[in-house]
């Protein structure tokens, strides 16, 4: 994940921690995602991003959930394009 998408994800993670700090799961997922940003395989972030989006929905944080869902879709497209290139 590079450039603007990376910036959007990091700013969304910061917002999630700020607005949902009362839920310990948020901190755990944010840590996992931040560690995964260093990975050469960003699609490994998808489960944590999707789970964090679900938590945001549970807390009524629709803006955060929508951003995370968009990021998840971008990561999914990245996986599809890599699979299509190898086939």
ChimeraX attribute file (.defattr): number of C-alpha atoms within 10 A of each C-alpha:
attribute: neighborCount
match mode: 1-to-1
recipient: residues
	/A:1	18
	/A:2	8
	/A:3	7
	/A:4	9
	/A:5	13
	/A:6	13
	/A:7	12
	/A:8	14
	/A:9	21
	/A:10	16
	/A:11	12
	/A:12	18
	/A:13	24
	/A:14	12
	/A:15	14
	/A:16	22
	/A:17	17
	/A:18	12
	/A:19	15
	/A:20	16
	/A:21	12
	/A:22	10
	/A:23	12
	/A:24	10
	/A:25	15
	/A:26	23
	/A:27	18
	/A:28	12
	/A:29	20
	/A:30	20
	/A:31	13
	/A:32	14
	/A:33	23
	/A:34	14
	/A:35	11
	/A:36	17
	/A:37	18
	/A:38	10
	/A:39	13
	/A:40	9
	/A:41	13
	/A:42	17
	/A:43	19
	/A:44	15
	/A:45	20
	/A:46	20
	/A:47	13
	/A:48	20
	/A:49	26
	/A:50	19
	/A:51	17
	/A:52	25
	/A:53	26
	/A:54	19
	/A:55	19
	/A:56	21
	/A:57	15
	/A:58	11
	/A:59	13
	/A:60	11
	/A:61	16
	/A:62	14
	/A:63	15
	/A:64	23
	/A:65	24
	/A:66	15
	/A:67	17
	/A:68	25
	/A:69	19
	/A:70	17
	/A:71	22
	/A:72	20
	/A:73	14
	/A:74	16
	/A:75	19
	/A:76	14
	/A:77	13
	/A:78	15
	/A:79	15
	/A:80	11
	/A:81	10
	/A:82	10
	/A:83	10
	/A:84	8
	/A:85	7
	/A:86	6
	/A:87	5
